[in-house]
Amino acid sequence: MRRLLLLVCSITLVDTMLYAALAPLLPHYAEEFGLSKGQAGLLVGAYAGGALLAALPGGFAATRFGPKRAVLAGLAVMAVASLGFGFAGDAVMLGVARLVQGAGSALSWAGALAWLVAGTPAERRGEMLGTAIGAAIFGALLGPALGAVAEQFGTEPAFVGVAALAVALAVWALQTPSTEADSQSPRVLVAAVRNPVVLSAMWLMVLPALLFGVVAVLVPLELGRAGWSAAAIAAAFIAAAAVEMVVAPLLGRFSDRRGRLLPVRFAVTGGVVVSTALALADGPGPIVVLLVAAAVSFGAFWAPAMALLSEGAERIGVAQGLAFGLMNAAWGAGNWVGPSLGGALADVAGDALPYALMALVCLATLLVVTRGAIAGTQAARVPDSP
């Protein structure tokens, strides 16, 4: 199990490193191609758009052909898209490359997480998924550093290196024993989207993706406007990801022992507070402090929500590959709408409006959670093993 966990962690790390590399490069691309905040938001959200488009096909691929083959296909797409992003000469090509990167991500994440869950005892599922998320967050930590390197030495060699990493991971995956395929009819989606536990878990994936999406487009542009270099912006995002990386597996383990509801309440409360503070923040100093706070509070959703989704799918007989395809769809929807809508609203009325709207969405969710109406979270505690 340790070798498989290490492989899955490496896949999620490289994938999120590629996703997060855009943050310090965004002011440069906005200046070079004359992008408005709305257009920059579309560029940021293109990755999630690709993940959304490929989410369910990726989930079905993981169930029909097996997690290993889905992972290999995702890594191949990631390698090609990385080369496209590195050598892109205009905003359209950048957007297309980001879209394809997101599609590869949907395949590799659905396969990798289904592979991991298949080899993990139920009582340790939150911990293992939290560890995989911690590795993904470490990738988000390295991503801004990669973007800063690309700014300094050129995008071509930086993203050729990412493509080489994807190829190396594919070779590693080829040498790792796979689990059996569990082919399912598309009709199981009807049962899944009708299930209140699955629906609740999917919303708890959409919400942090919305929040992170807004932050990912507005914070770099604001810091760039204040005169921060790509390296300085990268350092801010690295600090935030470093804190989140430590917290994620701890929250996963905590949710295994105390149930999924308590960490969800913490995350939603933090979302209200941090989003409101960002709407009121003025100057790069407070924004950076709140960026770190956002990493903790927004990131607290991932492990309990993923474990809840996995458990809900298992109860109704939905294969794990398809469950994580639904996860990719939820994340992709949130992270596509967040930067696209956030950037457009910021163009019209300033950065405070999208942050304030996110605070209201978090507040509405908090009221539902406080009343215990997020289905399945109270009962989702995994019993101790004998």
Residue, then its C-alpha position, 0 to 999 in steps of 0.5 A: m500500500r505504501r508504494l501505491l500511496l507514493l505513486v498516487c501522491s506523486i501523480t497528484l503532486v505533478d498535476t497540481m504543480l502544473y495547475a499552480a504554475l500559472a499564478p506568478l505568470l498571470p501578470h506577465y501574460a496579462e500584460e503581454f497579451g493585453l488581458s482584462k481581469g475577465q479574460a485572465g479569469l477565463l485563462v485561469g478557469a480553462y484548466a478546470g473547464g477541461a477537467l469538467l469536460a473530461a470528468l465523467p468520461g474519465g470516471f467511466a474510463a477508470t471503471r471500464f478499463g481499470p484505474k491504471r489505464a486511466v492514469l496512463a492516459g491522463l499522464a500522456v495527455m498531461a505531457v503533451a499539454s505541458l509542451g503545448f503550454g510551454f511553446a504557446g505564442d498567444a492567449v488562445m494557444l495558452g487557453v487550449a493548452r490549459l484546457v487539455q491539461g485539465a482533461g488529462s488531470a480528470l483522467s489521472w485523478a479519477g484513476a489514481l484515487a480509485w486505485l488508492v481507495a481500492g487498496t485502503p481499508a475503510e477505517r483509513r480512507g480519510e487519512m489516505l485521501g488526506t495524504a494524497i491531497g497533502a501531496a497535491i498541495f505540495g504540488a501547489l506549493l511547487g507550482p508557483a516556484l515552477g512559474a517563477v523559474a519559467e518567468q526567469f529562464g523561459t517557459e519552454p525548458a520549464f514545461v518540457g521538464v514537466a512533460a518529462l516528469a509525466v513520462a517518468l510517472a507513466v513508466w512507474a505506473l506501468q510497473t505497479p500492479s493494478t486493481e481490476a476494472d469494475s465496468q458500470s452502466p451510465r445509468v448508475l449516474v442517475a442513482a448517484v446524483r439522486n443520492p443526498v450523501v453524494l450530492s452533499a459531498m459534491w457541493l462540498m467540492v464545488l464550494p472550495a473550488l469556487l473560493f480558490g478560483v476567485v483567489a487564483v485570479l484576483v490575488p496575483l493580479e492585485l499583487g502584480r499591480a502593486g509591483w510584486s515580481a513573479a518570484a514574490i508572488a510565487a513566494a506568497f502562494i508557496a507560503a500558503a500551500a506549505v501551511e495547507m499541506v501540513v493541515a490536510p492529512l491531519l484533517g483527514r485523520f480527524s474526520d476519520r475519528r470524529g466524523r465528517l461534519l465537524p471539519v466541514r463546519f470549520a471550513v465553511t466558517g473559515g470561508v465566511v470569515v476569510s472571504t469577508a476579510l478579502a472583500l475589505a482588504d486593502g494593500p498587498g500585506p493584508i492580502v498575503v496574510l489572508l491568502v495563507a488563511a484562505a489556504v487553511s480554511f478553504g483547503a479544510f473541505w477537501a479530505p472530508a468531502m472526498a471521503l464522504l463522496s467515496e463512502g456515499a458512492e460505496r453505499i449505493g454500489v457506484a464504482q470508485g472510479l466513477a465517484f472520483g469522476l463526479m469529484n472532478a466534475a464538481w471541482g471543475a465546475g467550481n474552479w471554472v465558474g470561480p475565476s471566470l465569474g470572479g474576474a468578470l465581476a471584478d472588471v465591472a465593480g472591483d475585487a470586493l464584489p466577487y469576494a462578498l458574493m463568495a462570503l454569502v455563499c459560504l454563509a448560506t452553506l454554514l446555515v445548512v450545515t449548522r442545522g445538520a442538513i448536509a446529508g450523511t455528514q453526521a453519520a459518516r464517521v468510520p467506526d474503529s477497526p476491531 
